[in-house]
Amino acid sequence: MAELEVEIVAADHFVWSGGAKMLKARTADGEIGILPGHTPVLAILHEGNIEIQPVSGDRIVVEADGGFFSVDSNRVVIVADNAHISESVAGTR
């Protein structure tokens, strides 16, 4: 089964990377869901949560202050102004 290769970085630090089945984020045009095989996209990321369903393990929520993200060939790169893994979810993994 195909999977997404996800990398999330903030302006001054690394946040998370790994394989994922699905990713959801808020853009200037509304919420977008990314699955393997998604068409290429370059979008402005709005403030809010990025939800990641990793290949194995519990859902991960990253709180981001905005930035941009790109999708191409099952690779998702998110560059946020500031971002961190939500403590409420991080403690349950």
OpenMM code with the backbone's topology and positions (N, CA, C; nanometers):
from openmm import Vec3, app, unit

residues = "MET ALA GLU LEU GLU VAL GLU ILE VAL ALA ALA ASP HIS PHE VAL TRP SER GLY GLY ALA LYS MET LEU LYS ALA ARG THR ALA ASP GLY GLU ILE GLY ILE LEU PRO GLY HIS THR PRO VAL LEU ALA ILE LEU HIS GLU GLY ASN ILE GLU ILE GLN PRO VAL SER GLY ASP ARG ILE VAL VAL GLU ALA ASP GLY GLY PHE PHE SER VAL ASP SER ASN ARG VAL VAL ILE VAL ALA ASP ASN ALA HIS ILE SER GLU SER VAL ALA GLY THR ARG".split()
positions = [
    Vec3(0.0832, -0.1181, 0.0000),
    Vec3(0.0000, 0.0000, 0.0000),
    Vec3(0.0880, 0.1249, 0.0000),
    Vec3(0.0499, 0.2240, -0.0786),
    Vec3(0.1260, 0.3488, -0.0859),
    Vec3(0.1085, 0.4278, 0.0430),
    Vec3(0.2068, 0.5085, 0.0737),
    Vec3(0.1989, 0.5945, 0.1912),
    Vec3(0.2593, 0.7288, 0.1597),
    Vec3(0.2273, 0.8259, 0.2426),
    Vec3(0.2826, 0.9599, 0.2296),
    Vec3(0.4128, 0.9694, 0.3076),
    Vec3(0.5061, 1.0418, 0.2546),
    Vec3(0.6293, 1.0762, 0.3267),
    Vec3(0.6100, 1.2199, 0.3727),
    Vec3(0.5981, 1.2411, 0.5043),
    Vec3(0.5640, 1.3716, 0.5592),
    Vec3(0.6832, 1.4296, 0.6343),
    Vec3(0.7070, 1.5588, 0.6132),
    Vec3(0.8099, 1.6314, 0.6878),
    Vec3(0.7527, 1.7660, 0.7280),
    Vec3(0.7588, 1.7956, 0.8586),
    Vec3(0.7089, 1.9229, 0.9104),
    Vec3(0.8231, 1.9932, 0.9822),
    Vec3(0.8502, 2.1163, 0.9407),
    Vec3(0.9532, 2.1969, 1.0054),
    Vec3(0.8957, 2.3344, 1.0355),
    Vec3(0.9453, 2.3953, 1.1426),
    Vec3(0.9125, 2.5334, 1.1749),
    Vec3(1.0296, 2.6189, 1.1302),
    Vec3(1.0129, 2.7484, 1.1392),
    Vec3(1.1177, 2.8390, 1.0936),
    Vec3(1.2515, 2.8124, 1.1616),
    Vec3(1.2484, 2.7683, 1.2890),
    Vec3(1.3733, 2.7515, 1.3618),
    Vec3(1.3937, 2.6134, 1.4233),
    Vec3(1.3066, 2.5156, 1.3924),
    Vec3(1.3265, 2.3825, 1.4480),
    Vec3(1.2506, 2.2753, 1.3695),
    Vec3(1.2980, 2.1524, 1.3832),
    Vec3(1.2339, 2.0357, 1.3244),
    Vec3(1.1140, 1.9970, 1.4108),
    Vec3(1.0029, 1.9547, 1.3482),
    Vec3(0.8840, 1.9181, 1.4245),
    Vec3(0.8555, 1.7687, 1.4167),
    Vec3(0.8382, 1.7126, 1.2953),
    Vec3(0.8049, 1.5704, 1.2819),
    Vec3(0.8282, 1.5255, 1.1394),
    Vec3(0.8662, 1.3981, 1.1231),
    Vec3(0.8703, 1.3385, 0.9894),
    Vec3(0.8414, 1.1901, 1.0029),
    Vec3(0.7878, 1.1327, 0.8966),
    Vec3(0.7584, 0.9907, 0.8964),
    Vec3(0.6568, 0.9549, 0.7905),
    Vec3(0.6220, 0.8270, 0.7866),
    Vec3(0.5230, 0.7778, 0.6921),
    Vec3(0.3831, 0.7984, 0.7464),
    Vec3(0.2894, 0.8290, 0.6572),
    Vec3(0.1514, 0.8530, 0.6999),
    Vec3(0.0523, 0.7968, 0.5986),
    Vec3(-0.0647, 0.7612, 0.6505),
    Vec3(-0.1747, 0.7161, 0.5653),
    Vec3(-0.2571, 0.8347, 0.5160),
    Vec3(-0.2618, 0.9424, 0.5980),
    Vec3(-0.3466, 1.0558, 0.5692),
    Vec3(-0.3005, 1.1778, 0.6465),
    Vec3(-0.3289, 1.2965, 0.5914),
    Vec3(-0.2959, 1.4218, 0.6570),
    Vec3(-0.4081, 1.5211, 0.6280),
    Vec3(-0.4467, 1.5995, 0.7285),
    Vec3(-0.5465, 1.7061, 0.7095),
    Vec3(-0.4882, 1.8368, 0.7614),
    Vec3(-0.5174, 1.9460, 0.6899),
    Vec3(-0.4693, 2.0779, 0.7309),
    Vec3(-0.5655, 2.1846, 0.6804),
    Vec3(-0.5547, 2.3058, 0.7373),
    Vec3(-0.6358, 2.4197, 0.6929),
    Vec3(-0.5547, 2.5058, 0.5991),
    Vec3(-0.6156, 2.5415, 0.4865),
    Vec3(-0.5510, 2.6291, 0.3895),
    Vec3(-0.6339, 2.7561, 0.3728),
    Vec3(-0.5849, 2.8465, 0.2898),
    Vec3(-0.6580, 2.9690, 0.2599),
    Vec3(-0.7933, 2.9382, 0.1972),
    Vec3(-0.8066, 2.8227, 0.1317),
    Vec3(-0.9316, 2.7840, 0.0659),
    Vec3(-1.0166, 2.6895, 0.1491),
    Vec3(-0.9764, 2.6578, 0.2702),
    Vec3(-1.0506, 2.5662, 0.3555),
    Vec3(-0.9685, 2.4449, 0.3918),
    Vec3(-1.0324, 2.3457, 0.4555),
    Vec3(-0.9614, 2.2253, 0.4988),
    Vec3(-0.9331, 2.1356, 0.3790),
    Vec3(-0.8160, 2.0725, 0.3814),
    Vec3(-0.7774, 1.9813, 0.2749),
    Vec3(-0.7298, 1.8505, 0.3370),
    Vec3(-0.7661, 1.7417, 0.2764),
    Vec3(-0.7197, 1.6101, 0.3179),
    Vec3(-0.6286, 1.5538, 0.2104),
    Vec3(-0.5179, 1.4966, 0.2517),
    Vec3(-0.4198, 1.4421, 0.1577),
    Vec3(-0.4078, 1.2923, 0.1804),
    Vec3(-0.4275, 1.2149, 0.0771),
    Vec3(-0.4092, 1.0702, 0.0783),
    Vec3(-0.3011, 1.0348, -0.0230),
    Vec3(-0.2416, 0.9163, -0.0133),
    Vec3(-0.1439, 0.8755, -0.1150),
    Vec3(-0.2052, 0.8863, -0.2550),
    Vec3(-0.1262, 0.9340, -0.3495),
    Vec3(-0.1722, 0.9508, -0.4871),
    Vec3(-0.2361, 1.0864, -0.5143),
    Vec3(-0.2369, 1.1764, -0.4152),
    Vec3(-0.2972, 1.3094, -0.4323),
    Vec3(-0.2243, 1.3863, -0.5423),
    Vec3(-0.2974, 1.4685, -0.6154),
    Vec3(-0.2357, 1.5517, -0.7185),
    Vec3(-0.1441, 1.6551, -0.6526),
    Vec3(-0.0444, 1.7039, -0.7241),
    Vec3(0.0461, 1.8042, -0.6671),
    Vec3(-0.0302, 1.9303, -0.6236),
    Vec3(0.0117, 1.9842, -0.5100),
    Vec3(-0.0521, 2.1037, -0.4526),
    Vec3(0.0558, 2.1889, -0.3879),
    Vec3(0.0417, 2.3196, -0.4014),
    Vec3(0.1212, 2.4152, -0.3247),
    Vec3(0.0193, 2.5113, -0.2649),
    Vec3(0.0129, 2.5196, -0.1310),
    Vec3(-0.0923, 2.5981, -0.0665),
    Vec3(-0.0386, 2.6760, 0.0523),
    Vec3(-0.1106, 2.7813, 0.0856),
    Vec3(-0.0816, 2.8594, 0.2050),
    Vec3(-0.1489, 2.7893, 0.3226),
    Vec3(-0.0723, 2.7659, 0.4274),
    Vec3(-0.1210, 2.7002, 0.5482),
    Vec3(-0.1743, 2.8054, 0.6440),
    Vec3(-0.2979, 2.7866, 0.6907),
    Vec3(-0.3555, 2.8777, 0.7891),
    Vec3(-0.3289, 2.8275, 0.9297),
    Vec3(-0.3410, 2.9163, 1.0257),
    Vec3(-0.3252, 2.8794, 1.1665),
    Vec3(-0.4267, 2.7724, 1.2029),
    Vec3(-0.3811, 2.6706, 1.2741),
    Vec3(-0.4700, 2.5640, 1.3173),
    Vec3(-0.3954, 2.4335, 1.3324),
    Vec3(-0.4719, 2.3260, 1.3444),
    Vec3(-0.4125, 2.1939, 1.3643),
    Vec3(-0.3869, 2.1226, 1.2325),
    Vec3(-0.2762, 2.0511, 1.2293),
    Vec3(-0.2461, 1.9579, 1.1215),
    Vec3(-0.2638, 1.8200, 1.1827),
    Vec3(-0.3514, 1.7395, 1.1256),
    Vec3(-0.3762, 1.6054, 1.1786),
    Vec3(-0.3088, 1.5037, 1.0879),
    Vec3(-0.2325, 1.4136, 1.1491),
    Vec3(-0.1587, 1.3112, 1.0751),
    Vec3(-0.1988, 1.1746, 1.1273),
    Vec3(-0.2324, 1.0848, 1.0365),
    Vec3(-0.2553, 0.9449, 1.0735),
    Vec3(-0.1317, 0.8684, 1.0276),
    Vec3(-0.0375, 0.8418, 1.1179),
    Vec3(0.0850, 0.7728, 1.0783),
    Vec3(0.0559, 0.6297, 1.0330),
    Vec3(0.1513, 0.5710, 0.9632),
    Vec3(0.1372, 0.4335, 0.9164),
    Vec3(0.1135, 0.3407, 1.0344),
    Vec3(0.1823, 0.3649, 1.1444),
    Vec3(0.1572, 0.2870, 1.2662),
    Vec3(0.1534, 0.3833, 1.3837),
    Vec3(0.0707, 0.3535, 1.4806),
    Vec3(0.0614, 0.4383, 1.5985),
    Vec3(-0.0613, 0.5277, 1.5962),
    Vec3(-0.0722, 0.6078, 1.7013),
    Vec3(-0.1867, 0.6961, 1.7197),
    Vec3(-0.1756, 0.8223, 1.6353),
    Vec3(-0.2904, 0.8844, 1.6157),
    Vec3(-0.2993, 1.0104, 1.5419),
    Vec3(-0.2101, 1.1155, 1.6085),
    Vec3(-0.1488, 1.1988, 1.5269),
    Vec3(-0.0617, 1.3060, 1.5747),
    Vec3(-0.1252, 1.4387, 1.5347),
    Vec3(-0.1286, 1.5323, 1.6286),
    Vec3(-0.1809, 1.6652, 1.6001),
    Vec3(-0.0683, 1.7660, 1.6202),
    Vec3(-0.0441, 1.8448, 1.5176),
    Vec3(0.0575, 1.9493, 1.5230),
    Vec3(-0.0139, 2.0831, 1.5176),
    Vec3(0.0129, 2.1694, 1.6134),
    Vec3(-0.0434, 2.3041, 1.6140),
    Vec3(0.0519, 2.3946, 1.5371),
    Vec3(-0.0008, 2.4608, 1.4331),
    Vec3(0.0825, 2.5451, 1.3472),
    Vec3(0.0264, 2.6869, 1.3411),
    Vec3(0.1157, 2.7840, 1.3297),
    Vec3(0.0769, 2.9250, 1.3227),
    Vec3(0.0660, 2.9771, 1.1803),
    Vec3(0.0699, 2.8909, 1.0815),
    Vec3(0.0640, 2.9337, 0.9420),
    Vec3(0.1941, 2.9014, 0.8719),
    Vec3(0.1953, 2.9184, 0.7424),
    Vec3(0.3128, 2.8887, 0.6608),
    Vec3(0.2675, 2.8416, 0.5240),
    Vec3(0.3311, 2.7356, 0.4734),
    Vec3(0.2871, 2.6790, 0.3465),
    Vec3(0.3165, 2.5301, 0.3446),
    Vec3(0.2517, 2.4603, 0.2513),
    Vec3(0.2826, 2.3187, 0.2348),
    Vec3(0.2736, 2.2809, 0.0887),
    Vec3(0.3491, 2.1763, 0.0563),
    Vec3(0.3487, 2.1259, -0.0811),
    Vec3(0.3281, 1.9757, -0.0794),
    Vec3(0.2641, 1.9270, -0.1839),
    Vec3(0.2410, 1.7845, -0.2034),
    Vec3(0.2879, 1.7518, -0.3435),
    Vec3(0.3721, 1.6494, -0.3564),
    Vec3(0.4179, 1.6046, -0.4878),
    Vec3(0.4741, 1.4639, -0.4741),
    Vec3(0.4259, 1.3728, -0.5554),
    Vec3(0.4744, 1.2345, -0.5586),
    Vec3(0.4721, 1.1695, -0.4198),
    Vec3(0.3603, 1.1801, -0.3508),
    Vec3(0.3412, 1.1216, -0.2170),
    Vec3(0.4358, 1.1784, -0.1114),
    Vec3(0.4905, 1.2946, -0.1353),
    Vec3(0.5764, 1.3628, -0.0386),
    Vec3(0.5080, 1.4928, 0.0021),
    Vec3(0.4897, 1.5108, 0.1325),
    Vec3(0.4269, 1.6315, 0.1864),
    Vec3(0.5312, 1.7054, 0.2693),
    Vec3(0.5566, 1.8305, 0.2335),
    Vec3(0.6512, 1.9132, 0.3085),
    Vec3(0.5739, 2.0335, 0.3608),
    Vec3(0.5782, 2.0516, 0.4919),
    Vec3(0.5105, 2.1640, 0.5554),
    Vec3(0.6157, 2.2501, 0.6231),
    Vec3(0.6177, 2.3782, 0.5874),
    Vec3(0.7071, 2.4749, 0.6508),
    Vec3(0.6173, 2.5753, 0.7212),
    Vec3(0.6204, 2.5734, 0.8539),
    Vec3(0.5331, 2.6589, 0.9346),
    Vec3(0.6138, 2.7708, 0.9975),
    Vec3(0.5462, 2.8817, 1.0231),
    Vec3(0.6111, 2.9921, 1.0944),
    Vec3(0.6537, 2.9446, 1.2331),
    Vec3(0.5641, 2.8767, 1.3000),
    Vec3(0.5919, 2.8147, 1.4288),
    Vec3(0.5000, 2.6939, 1.4406),
    Vec3(0.5480, 2.5845, 1.4960),
    Vec3(0.4666, 2.4637, 1.5092),
    Vec3(0.5226, 2.3756, 1.6189),
    Vec3(0.4329, 2.2991, 1.6812),
    Vec3(0.4739, 2.2007, 1.7816),
    Vec3(0.3665, 2.0920, 1.7912),
    Vec3(0.4082, 1.9748, 1.8341),
    Vec3(0.3145, 1.8642, 1.8535),
    Vec3(0.2299, 1.8961, 1.9754),
    Vec3(0.0997, 1.8803, 1.9615),
    Vec3(0.0054, 1.9101, 2.0693),
    Vec3(0.0337, 1.8224, 2.1905),
    Vec3(0.0437, 1.8840, 2.3065),
    Vec3(0.0736, 1.8105, 2.4305),
    Vec3(-0.0372, 1.7118, 2.4653),
    Vec3(-0.1629, 1.7462, 2.4362),
    Vec3(-0.2738, 1.6589, 2.4723),
    Vec3(-0.2671, 1.5270, 2.3961),
    Vec3(-0.2117, 1.5292, 2.2763),
    Vec3(-0.1989, 1.4071, 2.1978),
    Vec3(-0.0639, 1.3410, 2.2234),
    Vec3(0.0416, 1.4224, 2.2372),
    Vec3(0.1767, 1.3677, 2.2544),
    Vec3(0.1848, 1.2787, 2.3780),
    Vec3(0.1119, 1.3122, 2.4834),
    Vec3(0.1170, 1.2334, 2.6053),
    Vec3(0.0479, 1.0997, 2.5950),
    Vec3(-0.0350, 1.0800, 2.4929),
    Vec3(-0.1108, 0.9558, 2.4787),
    Vec3(-0.0476, 0.8594, 2.3820),
    Vec3(0.0622, 0.8987, 2.3178),
    Vec3(0.1246, 0.8103, 2.2204),
    Vec3(0.2110, 0.7088, 2.2883),
] * unit.nanometer
topology = app.Topology()
chain = topology.addChain("A")
for resn in residues:
    res = topology.addResidue(resn, chain)
    for name in ("N", "CA", "C"):
        topology.addAtom(name, app.Element.getBySymbol(name[0]), res)
